[in-house]
Amino acid sequence: VYAADDVHLNMPVALKIIRPDGDAGPAERRRLRKELLAARRVAHPNVCKVFDLHEEGEDRLFLTMELLEGETLAPFIDTFYFET
């Protein structure tokens, strides 16, 4: 996830790069579109807003999302991650 400036919305956004190796297949594209539609239906102060899914070329995808200030969740992931 990267911080960026959206020149069309004139605001800071977060870019979530999907498959930075550039290998997003049709199944992954469908899943991301479903995820985007589901995320747009959620409106809650504790949930990050997802704006759009963008495609660059044939196999590079990224989401534009609300840029939130605060600390990263990285230190907490191991605490809450449970393998099944």
NORJO-V500374 format. One record per residue. N is the residue number from 0. RES is the residue in three letters. SS is DSSP state (H for helix, E for strand, L for the rest). PSI is psi in radians with two decimals (* if undefined). Layout:
N & RES & SS & PSI
N & RES & SS & PSI
//
This chain:
0 & VAL & L & 2.32
1 & TYR & E & 2.57
2 & ALA & E & 2.44
3 & ALA & E & 2.94
4 & ASP & E & 2.17
5 & ASP & E & 1.97
6 & VAL & L & -0.37
7 & HIS & L & -0.68
8 & LEU & L & -0.21
9 & ASN & L & 0.89
10 & MET & E & 2.76
11 & PRO & E & 2.52
12 & VAL & E & 2.91
13 & ALA & E & 2.36
14 & LEU & E & 2.08
15 & LYS & E & 1.88
16 & ILE & E & 2.22
17 & ILE & E & 2.17
18 & ARG & L & 1.23
19 & PRO & L & -0.24
20 & ASP & L & -0.05
21 & GLY & L & 0.58
22 & ASP & L & 1.11
23 & ALA & L & 1.97
24 & GLY & L & 3.11
25 & PRO & H & -0.68
26 & ALA & H & -0.71
27 & GLU & H & -0.65
28 & ARG & H & -0.78
29 & ARG & H & -0.76
30 & ARG & H & -0.75
31 & LEU & H & -0.68
32 & ARG & H & -0.72
33 & LYS & H & -0.73
34 & GLU & H & -0.74
35 & LEU & H & -0.81
36 & LEU & H & -0.71
37 & ALA & H & -0.75
38 & ALA & H & -0.60
39 & ARG & H & -0.37
40 & ARG & L & -0.22
41 & VAL & L & 2.21
42 & ALA & L & 1.77
43 & HIS & L & 2.48
44 & PRO & L & -0.38
45 & ASN & L & 0.15
46 & VAL & L & 2.27
47 & CYS & L & 2.37
48 & LYS & L & 2.38
49 & VAL & E & 2.19
50 & PHE & E & -0.92
51 & ASP & E & 2.82
52 & LEU & E & 2.24
53 & HIS & E & 2.59
54 & GLU & E & 2.31
55 & GLU & E & 1.96
56 & GLY & L & -2.76
57 & GLU & L & -0.39
58 & ASP & L & 0.43
59 & ARG & E & 2.15
60 & LEU & E & 2.60
61 & PHE & E & 2.63
62 & LEU & E & 2.47
63 & THR & E & 2.29
64 & MET & E & 2.87
65 & GLU & E & 2.33
66 & LEU & L & 2.04
67 & LEU & L & 2.46
68 & GLU & L & 2.60
69 & GLY & L & -2.94
70 & GLU & L & 2.74
71 & THR & L & 2.69
72 & LEU & L & -0.11
73 & ALA & H & -0.79
74 & PRO & H & -0.33
75 & PHE & H & -0.24
76 & ILE & H & -0.80
77 & ASP & H & -0.55
78 & THR & H & -0.62
79 & PHE & H & 0.00
80 & TYR & L & 2.16
81 & PHE & L & 2.22
82 & GLU & L & 2.52
83 & THR & L & *
//
